[in-house]
């Protein structure tokens, strides 16, 4: 049931990343770090600190010229200092799937460093995960702030954006599960069938959600909303999931907390090929299925925000054998 566009797209992406699974931590001295994780020395940007090299132009011009205005730059005296976030890290997916593997790399070389965090007030999922990885000293860089760091260690994204290196994903999951274990009930492990709705979000909704939910309820699926839950509650809910179905988006990041051998199902538009959650699921032994869906928004809507429409018959084609087999 997977269209050729997905098969070819996934094949191209995996072929691209195979020779590029680099795991690098740079050691820099006497640099400045901006609130969005961009590293500077004078009027030069340290390119590996950007989400993508082509973004250098976004940080040229006005941003660099501001550094000549004599603005006060605090000196971060505590050393060493570690950096693992960038300007994309304010998103839940980017933090969990990209920053945390970089922190795993960082702790291999500087386990006791001061970790820089994005401000103004890091949410619970940031503070909890940083602590779970063993970092107890942090410094929050406020919006608009620039800090001078004499001794900086920068862990860069390993491999291609959107692809997770399996051994790093497993290290992240192991550390988080140990931290969260007191909140879990082993008796409920992998026992629920869940559909996570995006109907309360402003974009990437399921246009025919009522039809799809009607099918899922025949197989005892619950409809849940992550917006109602704390980070710990989201992790606990996914620990209890035997089968999970959701729309491509940050909500799928919680696959990380599922039990190996359980099953994740992703609804994804055939106009947007992205293997991020296939990569995450396969890294930790969670089975993965894809329900190719159609564009549910006008063509001019940017693909990352577009709604989708899923065929209820295709959803049932995936769900039925899983539920009958349980």
C-alpha positions as CSV (number, residue, x, y, z in Angstrom):
1,X,0.0,0.0,0.0
2,X,3.0,2.3,0.1
3,X,3.2,4.5,-3.0
4,X,6.4,4.6,-5.0
5,X,7.0,8.3,-3.9
6,X,7.6,7.0,-0.4
7,X,9.7,4.1,-1.3
8,X,12.0,6.1,-3.6
9,X,12.1,9.1,-1.1
10,X,13.1,6.9,1.8
11,X,15.7,5.1,-0.3
12,X,17.2,8.3,-1.4
13,X,17.4,9.7,2.1
14,X,18.9,6.6,3.6
15,X,21.5,6.3,0.8
16,X,22.4,9.9,1.5
17,X,23.0,9.5,5.2
18,X,24.9,6.2,5.2
19,X,28.4,7.7,4.7
20,X,27.6,10.6,7.0
21,X,26.9,9.1,10.4
22,X,29.5,11.4,12.0
23,X,29.7,11.9,15.7
24,X,31.6,15.0,16.4
25,X,32.2,17.3,19.4
26,X,34.1,20.5,18.6
27,X,36.3,22.2,21.2
28,X,36.3,26.0,20.8
29,X,37.9,28.8,22.8
30,X,37.0,32.4,23.4
31,X,33.7,32.4,21.5
32,X,30.3,33.9,21.9
33,X,27.0,32.0,22.0
34,X,23.7,33.6,21.0
35,X,20.3,32.8,22.5
36,X,19.5,30.6,19.5
37,X,22.6,28.5,19.8
38,X,24.6,30.2,17.1
39,X,28.3,30.4,17.9
40,X,30.4,33.5,16.8
41,X,33.9,34.6,16.9
42,X,34.2,38.2,15.9
43,X,32.1,38.6,12.8
44,X,32.3,34.9,11.7
45,X,29.6,32.3,12.3
46,X,30.7,28.8,13.3
47,X,28.8,26.9,10.6
48,X,28.4,23.6,12.5
49,X,26.4,25.4,15.2
50,X,23.6,26.1,12.6
51,X,20.8,23.6,11.8
52,X,21.8,23.7,8.2
53,X,24.9,25.2,6.5
54,X,22.8,27.2,4.0
55,X,21.3,29.1,6.9
56,X,24.5,31.2,7.2
57,X,22.9,33.9,5.2
58,X,20.2,34.3,7.8
59,X,22.8,35.2,10.4
60,X,24.8,37.5,8.3
61,X,24.1,41.2,7.9
62,X,22.1,42.7,10.7
63,X,22.7,40.0,13.2
64,X,26.5,40.2,12.9
65,X,26.5,44.0,12.7
66,X,24.7,44.1,16.1
67,X,27.8,42.6,17.6
68,X,29.7,45.8,16.8
69,X,27.4,48.1,18.8
70,X,29.3,47.6,22.0
71,X,26.6,45.6,23.6
72,X,27.4,44.2,27.0
73,X,28.3,40.5,26.8
74,X,28.5,38.6,30.1
75,X,31.4,36.3,30.6
76,X,30.5,32.7,31.6
77,X,33.3,31.9,34.0
78,X,32.2,28.3,34.8
79,X,34.1,25.9,32.6
80,X,33.8,23.8,30.6
81,X,30.6,24.7,28.9
82,X,28.6,22.4,26.6
83,X,26.3,23.4,23.7
84,X,23.9,21.0,21.9
85,X,20.9,23.1,20.8
86,X,20.4,25.4,17.8
87,X,17.8,27.7,16.4
88,X,15.4,24.8,15.6
89,X,15.5,23.3,19.1
90,X,12.5,25.1,20.5
91,X,10.3,22.4,19.0
92,X,9.5,19.3,21.0
93,X,10.6,16.9,18.2
94,X,13.9,18.8,17.5
95,X,14.7,18.8,21.2
96,X,14.0,15.1,21.9
97,X,15.2,13.6,18.5
98,X,18.2,15.9,17.8
99,X,19.4,17.7,20.9
100,X,19.3,14.7,23.3
101,X,21.5,12.5,21.0
102,X,24.0,15.4,20.9
103,X,23.9,15.6,24.7
104,X,24.7,11.9,24.7
105,X,27.8,12.7,22.6
106,X,28.7,15.6,24.9
107,X,28.6,13.5,28.1
108,X,31.1,11.1,26.6
109,X,33.8,13.8,26.6
110,X,32.6,16.4,29.1
111,X,30.1,14.8,31.5
112,X,30.4,17.5,34.1
113,X,30.1,20.5,31.9
114,X,27.7,23.4,32.3
115,X,25.0,22.8,29.6
116,X,23.6,25.9,27.9
117,X,19.8,25.9,27.6
118,X,17.4,28.1,25.4
119,X,15.4,30.7,27.4
120,X,13.6,32.4,28.8
121,X,12.2,29.6,30.9
122,X,13.0,26.0,29.7
123,X,9.9,23.8,29.8
124,X,9.6,20.7,31.8
125,X,10.6,18.3,29.0
126,X,13.9,20.2,28.6
127,X,14.8,20.3,32.3
128,X,13.7,16.7,32.9
129,X,15.6,15.3,30.0
130,X,18.8,17.2,30.6
131,X,18.8,15.9,34.2
132,X,18.1,12.4,33.0
133,X,21.3,12.5,31.0
134,X,23.3,13.4,34.1
135,X,23.8,17.1,33.6
136,X,23.2,19.0,36.8
137,X,24.8,22.3,35.9
138,X,23.0,24.5,33.4
139,X,22.9,28.1,32.2
140,X,19.9,29.5,30.4
141,X,20.6,32.0,27.6
142,X,17.8,34.5,27.6
143,X,16.2,35.8,24.3
144,X,18.4,38.4,22.8
145,X,21.4,37.5,25.0
146,X,24.9,36.8,23.9
147,X,27.4,35.1,26.3
148,X,31.1,34.9,26.1
149,X,32.5,31.4,26.7
150,X,36.2,30.8,27.1
151,X,35.9,27.0,26.8
152,X,33.1,25.7,24.7
153,X,32.3,22.1,23.6
154,X,29.8,21.9,20.7
155,X,28.1,18.6,19.9
156,X,26.8,18.7,16.3
157,X,23.9,16.8,14.8
158,X,25.1,13.3,13.9
159,X,24.3,12.6,10.3
160,X,21.5,14.0,8.2
161,X,18.7,16.2,9.6
162,X,15.7,14.1,10.4
163,X,17.6,10.8,10.6
164,X,18.4,9.4,14.0
165,X,21.5,7.3,14.7
166,X,20.2,4.1,16.3
167,X,22.8,3.6,19.1
168,X,22.3,7.2,20.2
169,X,18.5,7.0,20.2
170,X,18.8,3.8,22.4
171,X,21.1,5.6,24.8
172,X,18.7,8.5,25.1
173,X,15.7,6.2,25.6
174,X,17.5,4.1,28.3
175,X,18.4,7.2,30.3
176,X,14.9,8.7,30.1
177,X,13.2,5.4,31.0
178,X,15.4,5.1,34.1
179,X,14.4,8.6,35.1
180,X,10.7,8.1,34.5
181,X,10.4,4.5,35.8
182,X,8.9,5.6,39.2
183,X,5.9,7.1,37.2
184,X,5.1,3.9,35.3
185,X,2.8,1.0,36.2
186,X,4.3,-2.3,34.9
187,X,0.9,-3.8,35.0
188,X,-0.3,-1.4,32.2
189,X,2.7,-1.8,30.0
190,X,1.8,-2.0,26.3
191,X,-1.9,-2.6,27.1
192,X,-3.8,0.3,25.3
193,X,-4.7,1.2,21.8
194,X,-4.4,5.0,21.2
195,X,-5.1,7.6,18.6
196,X,-3.6,11.0,19.3
197,X,-5.7,13.8,17.8
198,X,-4.3,17.1,16.4
199,X,-7.8,18.7,16.2
200,X,-6.8,21.3,18.8
201,X,-3.7,22.3,16.7
202,X,-3.8,25.1,14.2
203,X,-2.3,23.1,11.4
204,X,-1.7,19.6,10.0
205,X,-5.1,18.3,11.1
206,X,-7.0,15.2,9.8
207,X,-9.8,16.6,7.7
208,X,-12.0,13.5,8.0
209,X,-11.1,12.6,11.6
210,X,-14.7,11.6,12.5
211,X,-14.6,8.9,9.8
212,X,-11.2,7.6,10.9
213,X,-12.1,7.6,14.6
214,X,-15.3,5.7,13.9
215,X,-13.2,2.9,12.4
216,X,-10.7,3.0,15.2
217,X,-13.4,2.8,17.9
218,X,-14.6,-0.5,16.4
219,X,-11.2,-1.8,17.6
220,X,-11.3,-0.2,21.1
221,X,-9.0,2.8,20.4
222,X,-9.0,5.7,22.8
223,X,-8.7,9.3,21.5
224,X,-6.2,11.3,23.4
225,X,-4.8,14.8,23.3
226,X,-1.2,15.4,24.3
227,X,-2.0,19.1,24.9
228,X,-3.8,18.0,28.1
229,X,-0.7,16.2,29.5
230,X,2.5,17.0,31.2
231,X,5.7,15.6,29.8
232,X,5.7,12.8,32.3
233,X,2.1,12.0,31.5
234,X,2.8,11.8,27.8
235,X,5.7,9.4,28.5
236,X,3.6,7.2,30.8
237,X,0.7,7.1,28.2
238,X,3.0,5.9,25.5
239,X,4.6,3.3,27.8
240,X,1.1,1.9,28.1
241,X,0.5,1.9,24.3
242,X,0.3,-1.4,22.5
243,X,-0.8,0.3,19.3
244,X,-0.4,4.0,18.6
245,X,-1.7,5.9,15.6
246,X,-1.0,9.6,14.9
247,X,-0.5,12.2,12.2
248,X,3.0,13.2,11.2
249,X,4.2,15.9,13.6
250,X,5.8,16.4,16.9
251,X,3.2,14.3,18.7
252,X,4.8,11.2,17.0
253,X,8.0,12.0,18.9
254,X,6.6,10.1,21.9
255,X,7.2,6.8,20.0
256,X,10.4,7.0,22.0
257,X,8.6,5.8,25.1
258,X,6.8,2.9,23.5
259,X,7.7,-0.7,24.4
260,X,9.9,-2.7,21.9
261,X,7.5,-5.0,20.0
262,X,4.6,-2.6,20.2
263,X,3.3,-0.9,17.0
264,X,3.3,2.7,15.8
265,X,1.2,3.8,12.8
266,X,1.8,7.1,11.0
267,X,-0.6,9.0,8.8
268,X,1.5,11.1,6.3
269,X,0.7,13.1,3.2
270,X,2.1,11.6,0.0
271,X,3.3,15.2,-0.8
272,X,5.8,15.1,2.2
273,X,8.2,12.2,2.5
274,X,9.8,12.3,5.9
275,X,11.3,9.1,7.6
276,X,12.0,10.6,11.0
277,X,9.6,8.4,12.9
278,X,10.3,5.3,10.9
279,X,14.0,5.9,11.9
280,X,13.1,6.5,15.6
281,X,10.8,3.4,15.8
282,X,13.2,1.1,14.1
283,X,16.0,2.3,16.3
284,X,14.3,1.0,19.5
285,X,12.5,-2.1,18.1
286,X,9.0,-0.6,17.7
287,X,7.1,-1.9,14.7
288,X,6.1,0.8,12.2
289,X,3.4,1.1,9.6
290,X,2.6,4.0,7.2
291,X,-0.8,5.0,6.0
292,X,-0.3,7.2,2.9
293,X,-2.8,10.0,2.9
294,X,-3.7,12.8,0.5
295,X,-3.3,16.6,0.8
296,X,-6.2,18.1,2.6
297,X,-5.3,21.8,2.1
298,X,-5.0,24.0,-0.9
299,X,-1.8,23.4,-2.8
300,X,-0.4,26.9,-1.9
301,X,-0.3,25.9,1.8
302,X,3.3,25.2,2.9
303,X,3.6,21.4,3.1
304,X,4.7,21.3,6.7
305,X,1.5,23.0,7.8
306,X,-0.9,21.3,5.4
307,X,-3.9,19.2,6.6
308,X,-4.2,15.6,5.4
309,X,-7.1,13.3,4.5
310,X,-6.8,9.6,5.3
311,X,-8.7,6.8,3.6
312,X,-10.6,5.0,6.5
313,X,-10.4,1.7,4.5
314,X,-6.6,1.9,4.5
315,X,-6.5,2.7,8.2
316,X,-8.6,-0.4,8.9
317,X,-6.4,-2.4,6.6
318,X,-3.5,-1.7,8.9
319,X,-5.3,-1.7,12.2
320,X,-7.4,-4.8,11.9
321,X,-4.7,-7.6,11.7
322,X,-2.8,-6.0,14.6
323,X,-5.9,-5.9,16.8
324,X,-7.1,-9.4,15.8
325,X,-3.6,-10.7,16.5
326,X,-3.4,-9.3,20.0
